[in-house]
């Protein structure tokens, strides 16, 4: 097996482990304690920042995820 094959296999294993962690009970329980008012909120271990956004010509504001 070449070096690149071994590296690719390692990357696939790392991705599979991350997917397991995303849906683990511990991760879900931790994420349930978060709020959109926290500086950073994690959704399936992916950081999401919520910001106030004016809608309806500024008549209302709503916390929505910031675009990347």
N, CA, C and O atoms as a GROMACS GRO file, in nm:
protein
  272
    1UNK      N    1   0.085  -0.118   0.000
    1UNK     CA    2   0.000   0.000   0.000
    1UNK      C    3   0.089   0.124   0.000
    1UNK      O    4   0.186   0.132   0.076
    2UNK      N    5   0.058   0.218  -0.084
    2UNK     CA    6   0.140   0.338  -0.094
    2UNK      C    7   0.106   0.435   0.020
    2UNK      O    8   0.007   0.418   0.090
    3UNK      N    9   0.190   0.534   0.035
    3UNK     CA   10   0.172   0.634   0.139
    3UNK      C   11   0.040   0.707   0.122
    3UNK      O   12  -0.031   0.733   0.219
    4UNK      N   13   0.005   0.740  -0.002
    4UNK     CA   14  -0.119   0.814  -0.027
    4UNK      C   15  -0.241   0.729   0.010
    4UNK      O   16  -0.339   0.782   0.063
    5UNK      N   17  -0.235   0.599  -0.016
    5UNK     CA   18  -0.346   0.511   0.020
    5UNK      C   19  -0.364   0.506   0.171
    5UNK      O   20  -0.476   0.509   0.222
    6UNK      N   21  -0.251   0.498   0.243
    6UNK     CA   22  -0.258   0.495   0.389
    6UNK      C   23  -0.315   0.626   0.443
    6UNK      O   24  -0.395   0.625   0.536
    7UNK      N   25  -0.273   0.736   0.385
    7UNK     CA   26  -0.322   0.868   0.427
    7UNK      C   27  -0.473   0.880   0.400
    7UNK      O   28  -0.547   0.930   0.484
    8UNK      N   29  -0.516   0.834   0.284
    8UNK     CA   30  -0.658   0.837   0.249
    8UNK      C   31  -0.739   0.750   0.346
    8UNK      O   32  -0.848   0.790   0.389
    9UNK      N   33  -0.688   0.634   0.378
    9UNK     CA   34  -0.756   0.545   0.473
    9UNK      C   35  -0.766   0.611   0.611
    9UNK      O   36  -0.870   0.601   0.676
   10UNK      N   37  -0.661   0.678   0.656
   10UNK     CA   38  -0.661   0.748   0.784
   10UNK      C   39  -0.765   0.860   0.784
   10UNK      O   40  -0.836   0.880   0.882
   11UNK      N   41  -0.772   0.933   0.673
   11UNK     CA   42  -0.869   1.042   0.663
   11UNK      C   43  -1.012   0.988   0.666
   11UNK      O   44  -1.099   1.049   0.729
   12UNK      N   45  -1.037   0.876   0.600
   12UNK     CA   46  -1.170   0.815   0.601
   12UNK      C   47  -1.209   0.770   0.741
   12UNK      O   48  -1.323   0.787   0.783
   13UNK      N   49  -1.112   0.711   0.813
   13UNK     CA   50  -1.139   0.666   0.950
   13UNK      C   51  -1.168   0.784   1.041
   13UNK      O   52  -1.255   0.777   1.127
   14UNK      N   53  -1.094   0.894   1.022
   14UNK     CA   54  -1.115   1.014   1.101
   14UNK      C   55  -1.254   1.072   1.074
   14UNK      O   56  -1.323   1.114   1.167
   15UNK      N   57  -1.296   1.074   0.947
   15UNK     CA   58  -1.429   1.125   0.910
   15UNK      C   59  -1.538   1.036   0.969
   15UNK      O   60  -1.640   1.087   1.016
   16UNK      N   61  -1.519   0.906   0.968
   16UNK     CA   62  -1.618   0.814   1.023
   16UNK      C   63  -1.630   0.834   1.174
   16UNK      O   64  -1.741   0.832   1.228
   17UNK      N   65  -1.518   0.855   1.242
   17UNK     CA   66  -1.521   0.880   1.387
   17UNK      C   67  -1.592   1.011   1.418
   17UNK      O   68  -1.668   1.019   1.515
   18UNK      N   69  -1.569   1.115   1.338
   18UNK     CA   70  -1.636   1.244   1.357
   18UNK      C   71  -1.786   1.229   1.341
   18UNK      O   72  -1.863   1.286   1.419
   19UNK      N   73  -1.829   1.152   1.241
   19UNK     CA   74  -1.973   1.131   1.220
   19UNK      C   75  -2.036   1.060   1.340
   19UNK      O   76  -2.148   1.092   1.380
   20UNK      N   77  -1.964   0.964   1.399
   20UNK     CA   78  -2.014   0.895   1.518
   20UNK      C   79  -2.029   0.994   1.633
   20UNK      O   80  -2.129   0.991   1.705
   21UNK      N   81  -1.931   1.080   1.651
   21UNK     CA   82  -1.934   1.178   1.759
   21UNK      C   83  -2.047   1.278   1.740
   21UNK      O   84  -2.106   1.325   1.838
   22UNK      N   85  -2.079   1.312   1.615
   22UNK     CA   86  -2.184   1.410   1.587
   22UNK      C   87  -2.318   1.366   1.642
   22UNK      O   88  -2.397   1.449   1.688
   23UNK      N   89  -2.346   1.238   1.638
   23UNK     CA   90  -2.478   1.188   1.679
   23UNK      C   91  -2.473   1.114   1.812
   23UNK      O   92  -2.572   1.050   1.850
   24UNK      N   93  -2.360   1.120   1.883
   24UNK     CA   94  -2.351   1.050   2.010
   24UNK      C   95  -2.442   1.116   2.113
   24UNK      O   96  -2.472   1.235   2.103
   25UNK      N   97  -2.485   1.040   2.210
   25UNK     CA   98  -2.574   1.089   2.314
   25UNK      C   99  -2.510   1.203   2.393
   25UNK      O  100  -2.578   1.299   2.430
   26UNK      N  101  -2.380   1.193   2.420
   26UNK     CA  102  -2.309   1.298   2.494
   26UNK      C  103  -2.313   1.430   2.417
   26UNK      O  104  -2.337   1.536   2.475
   27UNK      N  105  -2.289   1.423   2.288
   27UNK     CA  106  -2.290   1.544   2.205
   27UNK      C  107  -2.429   1.607   2.205
   27UNK      O  108  -2.443   1.728   2.219
   28UNK      N  109  -2.530   1.526   2.189
   28UNK     CA  110  -2.667   1.576   2.186
   28UNK      C  111  -2.704   1.642   2.319
   28UNK      O  112  -2.764   1.749   2.321
   29UNK      N  113  -2.667   1.578   2.430
   29UNK     CA  114  -2.697   1.634   2.561
   29UNK      C  115  -2.626   1.767   2.583
   29UNK      O  116  -2.684   1.860   2.639
   30UNK      N  117  -2.501   1.779   2.539
   30UNK     CA  118  -2.427   1.905   2.552
   30UNK      C  119  -2.492   2.015   2.468
   30UNK      O  120  -2.504   2.129   2.512
   31UNK      N  121  -2.533   1.980   2.346
   31UNK     CA  122  -2.592   2.079   2.256
   31UNK      C  123  -2.730   2.125   2.304
   31UNK      O  124  -2.771   2.236   2.272
   32UNK      N  125  -2.800   2.042   2.378
   32UNK     CA  126  -2.930   2.082   2.430
   32UNK      C  127  -2.918   2.192   2.535
   32UNK      O  128  -3.015   2.263   2.560
   33UNK      N  129  -2.803   2.206   2.597
   33UNK     CA  130  -2.780   2.308   2.700
   33UNK      C  131  -2.747   2.444   2.640
   33UNK      O  132  -2.741   2.543   2.713
   34UNK      N  133  -2.725   2.452   2.510
   34UNK     CA  134  -2.684   2.576   2.446
   34UNK      C  135  -2.802   2.666   2.414
   34UNK      O  136  -2.918   2.625   2.418
   35UNK      N  137  -2.768   2.790   2.381
   35UNK     CA  138  -2.869   2.890   2.345
   35UNK      C  139  -2.821   2.965   2.221
   35UNK      O  140  -2.701   2.975   2.196
   36UNK      N  141  -2.915   3.016   2.144
   36UNK     CA  142  -2.875   3.096   2.029
   36UNK      C  143  -2.815   3.229   2.072
   36UNK      O  144  -2.759   3.302   1.990
   37UNK      N  145  -2.826   3.261   2.199
   37UNK     CA  146  -2.769   3.385   2.251
   37UNK      C  147  -2.624   3.366   2.298
   37UNK      O  148  -2.558   3.463   2.333
   38UNK      N  149  -2.575   3.242   2.299
   38UNK     CA  150  -2.433   3.216   2.329
   38UNK      C  151  -2.349   3.270   2.213
   38UNK      O  152  -2.397   3.278   2.100
   39UNK      N  153  -2.222   3.307   2.240
   39UNK     CA  154  -2.138   3.359   2.131
   39UNK      C  155  -2.126   3.260   2.015
   39UNK      O  156  -2.131   3.300   1.898
   40UNK      N  157  -2.111   3.131   2.046
   40UNK     CA  158  -2.103   3.027   1.943
   40UNK      C  159  -2.189   2.910   1.990
   40UNK      O  160  -2.179   2.867   2.105
   41UNK      N  161  -2.271   2.860   1.901
   41UNK     CA  162  -2.354   2.743   1.929
   41UNK      C  163  -2.307   2.631   1.838
   41UNK      O  164  -2.275   2.655   1.721
   42UNK      N  165  -2.302   2.510   1.890
   42UNK     CA  166  -2.259   2.396   1.809
   42UNK      C  167  -2.379   2.312   1.772
   42UNK      O  168  -2.456   2.270   1.858
   43UNK      N  169  -2.395   2.288   1.643
   43UNK     CA  170  -2.502   2.204   1.592
   43UNK      C  171  -2.433   2.087   1.522
   43UNK      O  172  -2.365   2.105   1.421
   44UNK      N  173  -2.452   1.969   1.577
   44UNK     CA  174  -2.380   1.848   1.535
   44UNK      C  175  -2.230   1.875   1.522
   44UNK      O  176  -2.167   1.841   1.422
   45UNK      N  177  -2.176   1.937   1.626
   45UNK     CA  178  -2.034   1.967   1.641
   45UNK      C  179  -1.982   2.068   1.538
   45UNK      O  180  -1.860   2.082   1.522
   46UNK      N  181  -2.069   2.136   1.470
   46UNK     CA  182  -2.029   2.239   1.374
   46UNK      C  183  -2.063   2.375   1.436
   46UNK      O  184  -2.179   2.399   1.472
   47UNK      N  185  -1.964   2.464   1.448
   47UNK     CA  186  -1.991   2.593   1.511
   47UNK      C  187  -2.084   2.681   1.427
   47UNK      O  188  -2.065   2.696   1.306
   48UNK      N  189  -2.184   2.740   1.494
   48UNK     CA  190  -2.280   2.828   1.428
   48UNK      C  191  -2.293   2.954   1.514
   48UNK      O  192  -2.313   2.946   1.635
   49UNK      N  193  -2.282   3.069   1.451
   49UNK     CA  194  -2.296   3.197   1.520
   49UNK      C  195  -2.430   3.257   1.479
   49UNK      O  196  -2.460   3.268   1.360
   50UNK      N  197  -2.510   3.297   1.578
   50UNK     CA  198  -2.639   3.360   1.551
   50UNK      C  199  -2.625   3.511   1.567
   50UNK      O  200  -2.557   3.559   1.658
   51UNK      N  201  -2.688   3.586   1.477
   51UNK     CA  202  -2.684   3.732   1.482
   51UNK      C  203  -2.826   3.786   1.466
   51UNK      O  204  -2.914   3.720   1.412
   52UNK      N  205  -2.846   3.909   1.515
   52UNK     CA  206  -2.975   3.976   1.495
   52UNK      C  207  -2.985   4.020   1.349
   52UNK      O  208  -2.892   4.081   1.297
   53UNK      N  209  -3.095   3.989   1.285
   53UNK     CA  210  -3.116   4.028   1.147
   53UNK      C  211  -3.249   4.100   1.138
   53UNK      O  212  -3.351   4.049   1.185
   54UNK      N  213  -3.248   4.218   1.080
   54UNK     CA  214  -3.372   4.294   1.062
   54UNK      C  215  -3.451   4.235   0.944
   54UNK      O  216  -3.395   4.207   0.838
   55UNK      N  217  -3.580   4.216   0.967
   55UNK     CA  218  -3.669   4.162   0.864
   55UNK      C  219  -3.789   4.253   0.848
   55UNK      O  220  -3.816   4.338   0.933
   56UNK      N  221  -3.861   4.236   0.739
   56UNK     CA  222  -3.982   4.313   0.710
   56UNK      C  223  -3.954   4.463   0.716
   56UNK      O  224  -4.022   4.538   0.786
   57UNK      N  225  -3.854   4.502   0.641
   57UNK     CA  226  -3.814   4.643   0.633
   57UNK      C  227  -3.782   4.703   0.769
   57UNK      O  228  -3.815   4.818   0.797
   58UNK      N  229  -3.717   4.622   0.855
   58UNK     CA  230  -3.673   4.670   0.986
   58UNK      C  231  -3.780   4.671   1.093
   58UNK      O  232  -3.755   4.718   1.204
   59UNK      N  233  -3.898   4.620   1.063
   59UNK     CA  234  -4.005   4.620   1.163
   59UNK      C  235  -3.984   4.516   1.272
   59UNK      O  236  -4.033   4.533   1.384
   60UNK      N  237  -3.911   4.408   1.240
   60UNK     CA  238  -3.880   4.307   1.342
   60UNK      C  239  -3.734   4.265   1.328
   60UNK      O  240  -3.672   4.283   1.222
   61UNK      N  241  -3.680   4.211   1.435
   61UNK     CA  242  -3.547   4.150   1.428
   61UNK      C  243  -3.559   4.007   1.476
   61UNK      O  244  -3.647   3.973   1.556
   62UNK      N  245  -3.470   3.924   1.424
   62UNK     CA  246  -3.474   3.782   1.458
   62UNK      C  247  -3.332   3.729   1.465
   62UNK      O  248  -3.246   3.770   1.387
   63UNK      N  249  -3.307   3.639   1.559
   63UNK     CA  250  -3.177   3.575   1.568
   63UNK      C  251  -3.173   3.463   1.463
   63UNK      O  252  -3.252   3.369   1.469
   64UNK      N  253  -3.082   3.475   1.368
   64UNK     CA  254  -3.066   3.373   1.266
   64UNK      C  255  -2.918   3.344   1.248
   64UNK      O  256  -2.834   3.428   1.282
   65UNK      N  257  -2.884   3.226   1.194
   65UNK     CA  258  -2.742   3.194   1.175
   65UNK      C  259  -2.673   3.292   1.081
   65UNK      O  260  -2.728   3.332   0.979
   66UNK      N  261  -2.552   3.328   1.119
   66UNK     CA  262  -2.471   3.417   1.036
   66UNK      C  263  -2.421   3.339   0.916
   66UNK      O  264  -2.379   3.224   0.928
   67UNK      N  265  -2.425   3.402   0.801
   67UNK     CA  266  -2.376   3.337   0.680
   67UNK      C  267  -2.225   3.332   0.686
   67UNK      O  268  -2.160   3.424   0.734
   68UNK      N  269  -2.169   3.224   0.635
   68UNK     CA  270  -2.023   3.208   0.637
   68UNK      C  271  -1.958   3.286   0.529
   68UNK      O  272  -1.835   3.283   0.516
   0.00000   0.00000   0.00000
